Amino acid sequence: MGRRITLAATALTLAMAGVACGDDEAATEGPRSGGEVEAPDGFRVSEVVDGLDGPTQMVLDADGALVVAHLNGAEDGGDGQVLRIDLDRRDAEPEVLFDGLVSPTGVAVLDDEIWVMEERTLSRGPIEGGELEVVLDDLPFNGRSEGTLTATPDGDLLYNTSGALDGTSAAEGSATLFSLTPGRDPVPLATGFKHAYARVLDADGTLWQTEVSEGSFGGDPIPDELVSVEPGDDFGWPRCVGDRVPVELNEGTEELCADTPRSHVVFEPAATPTSVEVAPWDPDLLVVALWVEGRVVTVPRRQGEGPVEPTTFVSGIEHPQHLLADGDRLLVSDHETGRILAVERA
């Protein structure tokens, strides 16, 4: 089991049925572009949305419609949007809620508002769309967008500021996971991340977060990670990377890094885990999208003495961007082909 994060009452209700995954290929359904999508025996893959241009994060609103952050062209082109998509009407055009956005990578629904993370700006607007109100601007970052947003069951919002260097330390306010209660100032929750891009709360209230490290120190490539997070944690970046590996160039030591939390999973350098979700068919299984590797992997939620090994679950998706549990199926957005797939038991 992962460690718990206490954000008041974090009971998260998930309707899940526990089944084991097989290892053989299953047939895919519906039109496809790109390579052949392969899923385990006993699962099927179908296309539920197509025609998008750079979908990033997606969430469900109270009516079960899909709310999608959408680059709509180049990452920094200023044409980004937030869309609402009726999954029950395949022929319906997406509704544009907000447009003219710069690199929208995060979206969340809190009560009757939609929150949007752009390149360095956190905004909110009415659930029916219209104008966005800037809440936080000029957020610390490292030249890459801040990542996704996470709404908690308590009505708070979690967001990340990507890690920037100031000498051998993290620049002030960067490399930090924040918790924001609407109407109040944000509170640092944990720190020491290069790029804590995505996260999910499981049914026990454990917070799981991906770490996109990218780059190298002293010529050694840095692996990406999946970690569990508790309030007050310091994962050590830039002095420590991976599973407690010291970076001497940044004054990291084995003693210092030994006090940092362990990695739950260590991925290959540049794997780029852009999303993590609890598997709808097994509450003790986590699912992670590896953007560069073009595959979705599963990870057991239980923790041992060291990192656990991921298992390939779905392959053949060119750039899996975001994962979302929708009832008993898993939605997967493909950033490259602009489609959203559903993975469910056959």
BALO-192941 format. One record per residue (C-alpha): residue in three letters; y negated, x negated, z negated. Coordinates in nm, 3 decimals. Example, Ala and Ser with C-alpha at 12.3 -4.5 7.8 and 13.67 -1.06 7.14 Angstrom:
2
@residu=ALA, yy=0.450, xx=-1.230, zz=-0.780
@residu=SER, yy=0.106, xx=-1.367, zz=-0.714
//
This chain:
346
@residu=MET, yy=0.000, xx=0.000, zz=0.000
@residu=GLY, yy=-0.354, xx=-0.109, zz=0.066
@residu=ARG, yy=-0.617, xx=-0.136, zz=-0.203
@residu=ARG, yy=-0.830, xx=0.167, zz=-0.284
@residu=ILE, yy=-1.196, xx=0.212, zz=-0.216
@residu=THR, yy=-1.370, xx=0.444, zz=-0.460
@residu=LEU, yy=-1.648, xx=0.636, zz=-0.292
@residu=ALA, yy=-1.648, xx=0.917, zz=-0.549
@residu=ALA, yy=-1.369, xx=1.159, zz=-0.455
@residu=THR, yy=-1.216, xx=1.017, zz=-0.138
@residu=ALA, yy=-0.927, xx=1.256, zz=-0.095
@residu=LEU, yy=-0.865, xx=1.275, zz=0.278
@residu=THR, yy=-0.641, xx=1.556, zz=0.399
@residu=LEU, yy=-0.432, xx=1.468, zz=0.701
@residu=ALA, yy=-0.166, xx=1.693, zz=0.852
@residu=MET, yy=0.104, xx=1.446, zz=0.942
@residu=ALA, yy=0.479, xx=1.446, zz=0.991
@residu=GLY, yy=0.660, xx=1.118, zz=0.930
@residu=VAL, yy=0.881, xx=1.000, zz=1.214
@residu=ALA, yy=0.984, xx=0.655, zz=1.330
@residu=CYS, yy=0.878, xx=0.511, zz=1.667
@residu=GLY, yy=1.127, xx=0.388, zz=1.923
@residu=ASP, yy=1.083, xx=0.087, zz=2.150
@residu=ASP, yy=1.170, xx=0.216, zz=2.496
@residu=GLU, yy=0.939, xx=0.335, zz=2.771
@residu=ALA, yy=0.853, xx=0.702, zz=2.801
@residu=ALA, yy=0.716, xx=0.886, zz=3.101
@residu=THR, yy=0.345, xx=0.949, zz=3.130
@residu=GLU, yy=0.194, xx=1.278, zz=3.241
@residu=GLY, yy=-0.119, xx=1.369, zz=3.433
@residu=PRO, yy=-0.329, xx=1.170, zz=3.680
@residu=ARG, yy=-0.389, xx=0.803, zz=3.610
@residu=SER, yy=-0.595, xx=0.516, zz=3.741
@residu=GLY, yy=-0.521, xx=0.151, zz=3.681
@residu=GLY, yy=-0.180, xx=0.024, zz=3.574
@residu=GLU, yy=0.120, xx=0.214, zz=3.447
@residu=VAL, yy=0.080, xx=0.329, zz=3.088
@residu=GLU, yy=0.390, xx=0.270, zz=2.879
@residu=ALA, yy=0.469, xx=0.439, zz=2.548
@residu=PRO, yy=0.780, xx=0.435, zz=2.326
@residu=ASP, yy=1.078, xx=0.659, zz=2.383
@residu=GLY, yy=1.004, xx=0.999, zz=2.231
@residu=PHE, yy=0.631, xx=0.992, zz=2.311
@residu=ARG, yy=0.435, xx=1.110, zz=2.612
@residu=VAL, yy=0.090, xx=1.017, zz=2.740
@residu=SER, yy=-0.137, xx=1.263, zz=2.919
@residu=GLU, yy=-0.491, xx=1.242, zz=3.049
@residu=VAL, yy=-0.733, xx=1.489, zz=2.885
@residu=VAL, yy=-1.072, xx=1.362, zz=3.009
@residu=ASP, yy=-1.176, xx=1.157, zz=3.310
@residu=GLY, yy=-1.491, xx=1.063, zz=3.496
@residu=LEU, yy=-1.670, xx=0.888, zz=3.208
@residu=ASP, yy=-1.854, xx=0.555, zz=3.242
@residu=GLY, yy=-1.801, xx=0.334, zz=2.941
@residu=PRO, yy=-1.696, xx=0.567, zz=2.655
@residu=THR, yy=-1.719, xx=0.398, zz=2.316
@residu=GLN, yy=-1.668, xx=0.590, zz=1.989
@residu=MET, yy=-1.552, xx=0.952, zz=1.978
@residu=VAL, yy=-1.530, xx=1.205, zz=1.693
@residu=LEU, yy=-1.455, xx=1.574, zz=1.657
@residu=ASP, yy=-1.716, xx=1.829, zz=1.554
@residu=ALA, yy=-1.652, xx=2.134, zz=1.336
@residu=ASP, yy=-1.550, xx=2.340, zz=1.640
@residu=GLY, yy=-1.295, xx=2.084, zz=1.760
@residu=ALA, yy=-1.509, xx=1.962, zz=2.051
@residu=LEU, yy=-1.519, xx=1.592, zz=2.127
@residu=VAL, yy=-1.848, xx=1.411, zz=2.059
@residu=VAL, yy=-1.853, xx=1.085, zz=2.257
@residu=ALA, yy=-2.090, xx=0.789, zz=2.258
@residu=HIS, yy=-2.118, xx=0.692, zz=2.626
@residu=LEU, yy=-2.273, xx=0.381, zz=2.778
@residu=ASN, yy=-2.321, xx=0.562, zz=3.110
@residu=GLY, yy=-2.359, xx=0.234, zz=3.297
@residu=ALA, yy=-2.446, xx=-0.118, zz=3.187
@residu=GLU, yy=-2.420, xx=-0.194, zz=2.816
@residu=ASP, yy=-2.793, xx=-0.261, zz=2.775
@residu=GLY, yy=-2.915, xx=-0.046, zz=3.064
@residu=GLY, yy=-3.088, xx=0.215, zz=2.849
@residu=ASP, yy=-2.899, xx=0.503, zz=3.011
@residu=GLY, yy=-2.657, xx=0.563, zz=2.723
@residu=GLN, yy=-2.572, xx=0.913, zz=2.608
@residu=VAL, yy=-2.397, xx=1.119, zz=2.347
@residu=LEU, yy=-2.179, xx=1.387, zz=2.507
@residu=ARG, yy=-2.001, xx=1.697, zz=2.382
@residu=ILE, yy=-1.675, xx=1.770, zz=2.563
@residu=ASP, yy=-1.471, xx=2.090, zz=2.532
@residu=LEU, yy=-1.111, xx=1.970, zz=2.532
@residu=ASP, yy=-0.985, xx=2.323, zz=2.604
@residu=ARG, yy=-1.176, xx=2.340, zz=2.934
@residu=ARG, yy=-1.077, xx=2.057, zz=3.164
@residu=ASP, yy=-1.306, xx=2.187, zz=3.440
@residu=ALA, yy=-1.618, xx=2.207, zz=3.219
@residu=GLU, yy=-1.893, xx=1.948, zz=3.261
@residu=PRO, yy=-1.971, xx=1.740, zz=2.951
@residu=GLU, yy=-2.285, xx=1.854, zz=2.768
@residu=VAL, yy=-2.545, xx=1.579, zz=2.725
@residu=LEU, yy=-2.673, xx=1.595, zz=2.366
@residu=PHE, yy=-2.885, xx=1.277, zz=2.365
@residu=ASP, yy=-2.972, xx=1.033, zz=2.643
@residu=GLY, yy=-3.181, xx=0.725, zz=2.718
@residu=LEU, yy=-2.987, xx=0.522, zz=2.459
@residu=VAL, yy=-2.934, xx=0.144, zz=2.448
@residu=SER, yy=-2.572, xx=0.041, zz=2.392
@residu=PRO, yy=-2.458, xx=0.344, zz=2.190
@residu=THR, yy=-2.136, xx=0.222, zz=2.025
@residu=GLY, yy=-2.126, xx=0.446, zz=1.718
@residu=VAL, yy=-2.135, xx=0.821, zz=1.661
@residu=ALA, yy=-2.058, xx=1.036, zz=1.358
@residu=VAL, yy=-2.097, xx=1.398, zz=1.255
@residu=LEU, yy=-2.227, xx=1.472, zz=0.904
@residu=ASP, yy=-2.276, xx=1.840, zz=0.826
@residu=ASP, yy=-2.518, xx=1.973, zz=1.091
@residu=GLU, yy=-2.634, xx=1.634, zz=1.218
@residu=ILE, yy=-2.511, xx=1.373, zz=1.462
@residu=TRP, yy=-2.568, xx=1.008, zz=1.374
@residu=VAL, yy=-2.586, xx=0.744, zz=1.645
@residu=MET, yy=-2.567, xx=0.365, zz=1.629
@residu=GLU, yy=-2.736, xx=0.189, zz=1.919
@residu=GLU, yy=-2.780, xx=-0.186, zz=1.960
@residu=ARG, yy=-2.983, xx=-0.236, zz=1.640
@residu=THR, yy=-3.090, xx=0.119, zz=1.560
@residu=LEU, yy=-2.936, xx=0.394, zz=1.346
@residu=SER, yy=-3.063, xx=0.744, zz=1.427
@residu=ARG, yy=-2.978, xx=1.105, zz=1.359
@residu=GLY, yy=-3.038, xx=1.432, zz=1.540
@residu=PRO, yy=-2.942, xx=1.800, zz=1.537
@residu=ILE, yy=-2.583, xx=1.895, zz=1.610
@residu=GLU, yy=-2.698, xx=2.093, zz=1.916
@residu=GLY, yy=-2.871, xx=1.785, zz=2.062
@residu=GLY, yy=-3.232, xx=1.714, zz=2.152
@residu=GLU, yy=-3.436, xx=1.435, zz=1.996
@residu=LEU, yy=-3.310, xx=1.156, zz=1.772
@residu=GLU, yy=-3.496, xx=1.050, zz=1.459
@residu=VAL, yy=-3.481, xx=0.676, zz=1.383
@residu=VAL, yy=-3.350, xx=0.613, zz=1.032
@residu=LEU, yy=-3.307, xx=0.233, zz=1.043
@residu=ASP, yy=-3.441, xx=-0.006, zz=1.306
@residu=ASP, yy=-3.430, xx=-0.379, zz=1.378
@residu=LEU, yy=-3.102, xx=-0.414, zz=1.191
@residu=PRO, yy=-2.978, xx=-0.772, zz=1.150
@residu=PHE, yy=-2.729, xx=-0.862, zz=1.421
@residu=ASN, yy=-2.583, xx=-1.151, zz=1.620
@residu=GLY, yy=-2.670, xx=-1.034, zz=1.971
@residu=ARG, yy=-2.378, xx=-0.792, zz=1.983
@residu=SER, yy=-2.405, xx=-0.422, zz=1.901
@residu=GLU, yy=-2.336, xx=-0.320, zz=1.542
@residu=GLY, yy=-2.017, xx=-0.126, zz=1.618
@residu=THR, yy=-1.892, xx=0.214, zz=1.510
@residu=LEU, yy=-1.989, xx=0.461, zz=1.238
@residu=THR, yy=-1.763, xx=0.617, zz=0.975
@residu=ALA, yy=-1.832, xx=0.943, zz=0.794
@residu=THR, yy=-1.662, xx=0.966, zz=0.453
@residu=PRO, yy=-1.528, xx=1.285, zz=0.293
@residu=ASP, yy=-1.816, xx=1.259, zz=0.042
@residu=GLY, yy=-2.078, xx=1.288, zz=0.315
@residu=ASP, yy=-2.176, xx=0.922, zz=0.324
@residu=LEU, yy=-2.201, xx=0.702, zz=0.632
@residu=LEU, yy=-2.051, xx=0.355, zz=0.666
@residu=TYR, yy=-2.198, xx=0.108, zz=0.914
@residu=ASN, yy=-2.184, xx=-0.265, zz=0.979
@residu=THR, yy=-2.443, xx=-0.530, zz=1.055
@residu=SER, yy=-2.284, xx=-0.801, zz=1.270
@residu=GLY, yy=-2.287, xx=-1.153, zz=1.131
@residu=ALA, yy=-2.565, xx=-1.396, zz=1.228
@residu=LEU, yy=-2.592, xx=-1.755, zz=1.107
@residu=ASP, yy=-2.874, xx=-1.902, zz=0.902
@residu=GLY, yy=-2.771, xx=-2.264, zz=0.876
@residu=THR, yy=-2.424, xx=-2.259, zz=0.720
@residu=SER, yy=-2.467, xx=-1.914, zz=0.565
@residu=ALA, yy=-2.489, xx=-1.557, zz=0.688
@residu=ALA, yy=-2.844, xx=-1.449, zz=0.767
@residu=GLU, yy=-2.990, xx=-1.209, zz=0.513
@residu=GLY, yy=-2.865, xx=-0.854, zz=0.562
@residu=SER, yy=-2.614, xx=-0.947, zz=0.832
@residu=ALA, yy=-2.233, xx=-0.967, zz=0.809
@residu=THR, yy=-2.238, xx=-0.667, zz=0.574
@residu=LEU, yy=-2.074, xx=-0.326, zz=0.548
@residu=PHE, yy=-2.322, xx=-0.069, zz=0.418
@residu=SER, yy=-2.281, xx=0.278, zz=0.270
@residu=LEU, yy=-2.563, xx=0.523, zz=0.337
@residu=THR, yy=-2.615, xx=0.855, zz=0.162
@residu=PRO, yy=-2.857, xx=1.059, zz=0.377
@residu=GLY, yy=-3.200, xx=1.059, zz=0.217
@residu=ARG, yy=-3.135, xx=0.739, zz=0.018
@residu=ASP, yy=-3.154, xx=0.366, zz=0.086
@residu=PRO, yy=-2.835, xx=0.202, zz=0.217
@residu=VAL, yy=-2.619, xx=0.016, zz=-0.036
@residu=PRO, yy=-2.417, xx=-0.300, zz=0.049
@residu=LEU, yy=-2.049, xx=-0.221, zz=0.008
@residu=ALA, yy=-1.880, xx=-0.545, zz=0.115
@residu=THR, yy=-1.977, xx=-0.861, zz=0.298
@residu=GLY, yy=-1.847, xx=-1.173, zz=0.471
@residu=PHE, yy=-1.765, xx=-1.026, zz=0.815
@residu=LYS, yy=-1.846, xx=-1.167, zz=1.159
@residu=HIS, yy=-1.820, xx=-0.823, zz=1.317
@residu=ALA, yy=-1.662, xx=-0.541, zz=1.115
@residu=TYR, yy=-1.646, xx=-0.319, zz=1.421
@residu=ALA, yy=-1.437, xx=-0.019, zz=1.317
@residu=ARG, yy=-1.275, xx=0.137, zz=1.012
@residu=VAL, yy=-1.077, xx=0.434, zz=0.879
@residu=LEU, yy=-1.002, xx=0.586, zz=0.539
@residu=ASP, yy=-0.637, xx=0.673, zz=0.487
@residu=ALA, yy=-0.496, xx=0.959, zz=0.278
@residu=ASP, yy=-0.497, xx=0.746, zz=-0.037
@residu=GLY, yy=-0.863, xx=0.651, zz=0.004
@residu=THR, yy=-0.794, xx=0.295, zz=0.121
@residu=LEU, yy=-1.054, xx=0.169, zz=0.366
@residu=TRP, yy=-0.912, xx=-0.027, zz=0.659
@residu=GLN, yy=-1.146, xx=-0.229, zz=0.879
@residu=THR, yy=-1.115, xx=-0.440, zz=1.190
@residu=GLU, yy=-1.285, xx=-0.779, zz=1.210
@residu=VAL, yy=-1.380, xx=-0.909, zz=1.556
@residu=SER, yy=-1.442, xx=-1.278, zz=1.492
@residu=GLU, yy=-1.472, xx=-1.420, zz=1.847
@residu=GLY, yy=-1.593, xx=-1.772, zz=1.913
@residu=SER, yy=-1.483, xx=-2.092, zz=1.743
@residu=PHE, yy=-1.574, xx=-2.338, zz=1.470
@residu=GLY, yy=-1.521, xx=-2.706, zz=1.538
@residu=GLY, yy=-1.329, xx=-2.624, zz=1.856
@residu=ASP, yy=-1.072, xx=-2.403, zz=1.682
@residu=PRO, yy=-1.063, xx=-2.039, zz=1.802
@residu=ILE, yy=-1.097, xx=-1.779, zz=1.530
@residu=PRO, yy=-0.836, xx=-1.501, zz=1.505
@residu=ASP, yy=-0.930, xx=-1.135, zz=1.475
@residu=GLU, yy=-0.812, xx=-0.933, zz=1.176
@residu=LEU, yy=-0.735, xx=-0.603, zz=1.010
@residu=VAL, yy=-0.827, xx=-0.594, zz=0.641
@residu=SER, yy=-0.842, xx=-0.347, zz=0.353
@residu=VAL, yy=-1.176, xx=-0.332, zz=0.176
@residu=GLU, yy=-1.288, xx=-0.259, zz=-0.177
@residu=PRO, yy=-1.648, xx=-0.232, zz=-0.299
@residu=GLY, yy=-1.787, xx=-0.576, zz=-0.381
@residu=ASP, yy=-1.544, xx=-0.769, zz=-0.161
@residu=ASP, yy=-1.668, xx=-1.088, zz=0.007
@residu=PHE, yy=-1.443, xx=-1.196, zz=0.295
@residu=GLY, yy=-1.618, xx=-1.531, zz=0.319
@residu=TRP, yy=-1.758, xx=-1.550, zz=0.672
@residu=PRO, yy=-1.893, xx=-1.795, zz=0.791
@residu=ARG, yy=-1.731, xx=-2.032, zz=0.539
@residu=CYS, yy=-1.390, xx=-1.863, zz=0.564
@residu=VAL, yy=-1.221, xx=-1.706, zz=0.866
@residu=GLY, yy=-0.883, xx=-1.553, zz=0.941
@residu=ASP, yy=-0.646, xx=-1.542, zz=0.647
@residu=ARG, yy=-0.842, xx=-1.760, zz=0.400
@residu=VAL, yy=-0.896, xx=-2.047, zz=0.644
@residu=PRO, yy=-1.188, xx=-2.271, zz=0.537
@residu=VAL, yy=-1.452, xx=-2.378, zz=0.791
@residu=GLU, yy=-1.559, xx=-2.725, zz=0.681
@residu=LEU, yy=-1.850, xx=-2.721, zz=0.927
@residu=ASN, yy=-1.999, xx=-2.436, zz=0.720
@residu=GLU, yy=-1.911, xx=-2.587, zz=0.382
@residu=GLY, yy=-1.597, xx=-2.382, zz=0.344
@residu=THR, yy=-1.327, xx=-2.510, zz=0.107
@residu=GLU, yy=-0.971, xx=-2.408, zz=0.025
@residu=GLU, yy=-1.081, xx=-2.326, zz=-0.328
@residu=LEU, yy=-1.361, xx=-2.101, zz=-0.208
@residu=CYS, yy=-1.147, xx=-1.921, zz=0.051
@residu=ALA, yy=-0.860, xx=-1.871, zz=-0.194
@residu=ASP, yy=-1.085, xx=-1.622, zz=-0.375
@residu=THR, yy=-1.138, xx=-1.406, zz=-0.065
@residu=PRO, yy=-0.917, xx=-1.103, zz=0.014
@residu=ARG, yy=-0.616, xx=-1.169, zz=0.235
@residu=SER, yy=-0.583, xx=-1.043, zz=0.590
@residu=HIS, yy=-0.351, xx=-0.745, zz=0.639
@residu=VAL, yy=-0.296, xx=-0.848, zz=1.003
@residu=VAL, yy=-0.406, xx=-1.159, zz=1.190
@residu=PHE, yy=-0.440, xx=-1.094, zz=1.564
@residu=GLU, yy=-0.466, xx=-1.352, zz=1.838
@residu=PRO, yy=-0.814, xx=-1.499, zz=1.897
@residu=ALA, yy=-1.020, xx=-1.269, zz=2.123
@residu=ALA, yy=-0.771, xx=-0.978, zz=2.090
@residu=THR, yy=-1.080, xx=-0.767, zz=2.003
@residu=PRO, yy=-0.963, xx=-0.483, zz=1.774
@residu=THR, yy=-1.220, xx=-0.213, zz=1.850
@residu=SER, yy=-1.060, xx=0.074, zz=1.660
@residu=VAL, yy=-0.815, xx=0.159, zz=1.382
@residu=GLU, yy=-0.668, xx=0.500, zz=1.299
@residu=VAL, yy=-0.393, xx=0.646, zz=1.083
@residu=ALA, yy=-0.100, xx=0.750, zz=1.302
@residu=PRO, yy=-0.088, xx=1.134, zz=1.317
@residu=TRP, yy=0.293, xx=1.124, zz=1.305
@residu=ASP, yy=0.324, xx=0.884, zz=1.006
@residu=PRO, yy=0.066, xx=0.844, zz=0.725
@residu=ASP, yy=0.210, xx=0.502, zz=0.639
@residu=LEU, yy=0.144, xx=0.365, zz=0.987
@residu=LEU, yy=-0.188, xx=0.234, zz=1.119
@residu=VAL, yy=-0.273, xx=0.218, zz=1.489
@residu=VAL, yy=-0.511, xx=-0.046, zz=1.629
@residu=ALA, yy=-0.670, xx=-0.074, zz=1.976
@residu=LEU, yy=-0.679, xx=-0.430, zz=2.112
@residu=TRP, yy=-0.950, xx=-0.417, zz=2.380
@residu=VAL, yy=-0.894, xx=-0.748, zz=2.557
@residu=GLU, yy=-0.514, xx=-0.737, zz=2.535
@residu=GLY, yy=-0.502, xx=-0.389, zz=2.688
@residu=ARG, yy=-0.261, xx=-0.249, zz=2.433
@residu=VAL, yy=-0.243, xx=-0.029, zz=2.125
@residu=VAL, yy=-0.034, xx=-0.160, zz=1.835
@residu=THR, yy=0.109, xx=-0.013, zz=1.518
@residu=VAL, yy=0.093, xx=-0.177, zz=1.177
@residu=PRO, yy=0.273, xx=-0.075, zz=0.856
@residu=ARG, yy=0.027, xx=0.024, zz=0.585
@residu=ARG, yy=0.223, xx=-0.147, zz=0.309
@residu=GLN, yy=0.099, xx=-0.488, zz=0.201
@residu=GLY, yy=0.306, xx=-0.789, zz=0.106
@residu=GLU, yy=0.231, xx=-1.148, zz=0.015
@residu=GLY, yy=0.077, xx=-1.226, zz=0.351
@residu=PRO, yy=-0.023, xx=-1.073, zz=0.684
@residu=VAL, yy=0.218, xx=-0.826, zz=0.847
@residu=GLU, yy=0.315, xx=-0.827, zz=1.214
@residu=PRO, yy=0.187, xx=-0.568, zz=1.462
@residu=THR, yy=0.417, xx=-0.393, zz=1.710
@residu=THR, yy=0.314, xx=-0.289, zz=2.059
@residu=PHE, yy=0.299, xx=0.090, zz=2.082
@residu=VAL, yy=0.116, xx=0.169, zz=2.408
@residu=SER, yy=0.046, xx=-0.078, zz=2.688
@residu=GLY, yy=-0.105, xx=-0.053, zz=3.035
@residu=ILE, yy=-0.443, xx=0.083, zz=2.923
@residu=GLU, yy=-0.699, xx=-0.153, zz=3.071
@residu=HIS, yy=-0.941, xx=-0.163, zz=2.778
@residu=PRO, yy=-0.846, xx=0.074, zz=2.492
@residu=GLN, yy=-1.176, xx=0.130, zz=2.311
@residu=HIS, yy=-1.142, xx=0.397, zz=2.044
@residu=LEU, yy=-0.864, xx=0.589, zz=1.870
@residu=LEU, yy=-0.894, xx=0.935, zz=1.718
@residu=ALA, yy=-0.635, xx=1.153, zz=1.545
@residu=ASP, yy=-0.657, xx=1.510, zz=1.679
@residu=GLY, yy=-0.401, xx=1.720, zz=1.498
@residu=ASP, yy=-0.060, xx=1.575, zz=1.578
@residu=ARG, yy=-0.178, xx=1.368, zz=1.875
@residu=LEU, yy=-0.367, xx=1.041, zz=1.912
@residu=LEU, yy=-0.660, xx=1.027, zz=2.153
@residu=VAL, yy=-0.727, xx=0.691, zz=2.319
@residu=SER, yy=-1.038, xx=0.617, zz=2.524
@residu=ASP, yy=-1.015, xx=0.363, zz=2.807
@residu=HIS, yy=-1.350, xx=0.192, zz=2.844
@residu=GLU, yy=-1.264, xx=0.050, zz=3.186
@residu=THR, yy=-1.139, xx=0.360, zz=3.367
@residu=GLY, yy=-1.358, xx=0.614, zz=3.187
@residu=ARG, yy=-1.076, xx=0.839, zz=3.078
@residu=ILE, yy=-0.938, xx=0.966, zz=2.749
@residu=LEU, yy=-0.563, xx=0.985, zz=2.700
@residu=ALA, yy=-0.356, xx=1.180, zz=2.449
@residu=VAL, yy=-0.043, xx=1.024, zz=2.297
@residu=GLU, yy=0.196, xx=1.266, zz=2.126
@residu=ARG, yy=0.561, xx=1.322, zz=2.058
@residu=ALA, yy=0.755, xx=1.439, zz=2.359
//
